[in-house]
Amino acid sequence: MDKKDILFKSRMENNFGTNDENSKDIYIKSFRCASVVVSILCLVFLIITDFDRSYFVIAFSIPTASYIYRAIKLKTKSEIINAVTYGLSFIVWVVLFILKRFNIW
């Protein structure tokens, strides 16, 4: 492989943003923002209307899985706190969904 091939491959990778650290950082921050927005919207819909609790189970499962994965891999205090917080919220919504589903509460 000569110098031109290496430069060509490097330019192609940079054009598609596969190795751009800034793009990866923005993606992670956007996911965090989106998960918070979805959680808040679900809470607003629950207060305003008779919103089904199953949407909360779905909405909280995505960030819960993401934060648990990051907490295991990164082992930072903030990721562990996020994982525990979202995990507990997810468990609460699953229990509430089951209780409503079987007309217990």
Helices and strands as residue ranges (DSSP letters): H 3-16, H 21-48, H 54-74, H 77-101
